[in-house]
Amino acid sequence: MRWIDEAKKHIGLRETVGAASNPVIVQFWKDIKRGGIKDDSTPWCSAYVGAMLERSGIRSSRFESAKSYLEWGVLLTDPTPGCIVVFSRDGGGHVGFCVGQDKDGNLLVLGGNQGDAVNVKSFPRSRVTGYRWPAEIVCQHDPLPVLDGVEISRGEA
């Protein structure tokens, strides 16, 4: 999936400490047509997901809310590699790309603003509010690979 290939290029990207902002994260906002946001302190998980889609030729939700993806694309009843997964969290939502599961069935999510960085973290399925797939791409509904060694997410936005 071209959007996952694009998303993997940014693993390790982090927010800039202090008043400055990481220009790559600021570009994510521009990629989703939200160029008025000029910092990396605004929750940017949706900007990351949207930028990866836009860079892959797929129109994103073009909105700063993670929950905007609940109305985007095609609804899936179960996760499949590469799907967008939306989560609930205190104070809002979170969004990322599902890339697998751990041995306990937690979802492994490639996402932005997970501990202020782009990485893969584990999330309990109990937090899921929806799975989505790009409308213009045929979904194969492949099973999730089981991977080890991914820590549980302890903070995202």
C-alpha positions, 0 to 999 in steps of 0.5 A: 500500500503506497500510503503505508510505504509513505508513512514508514518514511517518517518513523522516528520523526519527532516534535521540536522541543521548545518554541520552534516547530518541526518543519516536516510536521508543519508541512503535514498541515499544508498537505491537508490544506490546513496551512494556517496551523504553523506549529507542532504543538497542535495535535497532529495525528490527523495531519500525519494520516492525511498527509500520507494519503494526499502524498499517495494520491488519495484525498484525505478528510482534510480536517484536523480532527481524528474523528473526521475519519469516521465519515471518510472512505469505506467502513470496515467491520474488522481491521486489515493491514493498512486500514485507518483506525480511529480511537477514543481518548480522554479529550478527543480522538486519535487516528493512525494506520493499522499495521498488525496486532500483538499476541494479545490481540492489541492493534499495532498502529503506525501513527503520528503524535504518538508520544510526540513522534511517528512510531508504531505503538500498541492499542487495545481494541476496546478504544477503537471507534472505527476502521476505514479504507480508501473508497477508491482502493479495493480492500483485500481484507487480509488478516493482521500479522502478529508482531512482538516487541511493540509497547502500549501507547501511553500518550497521543493526540 
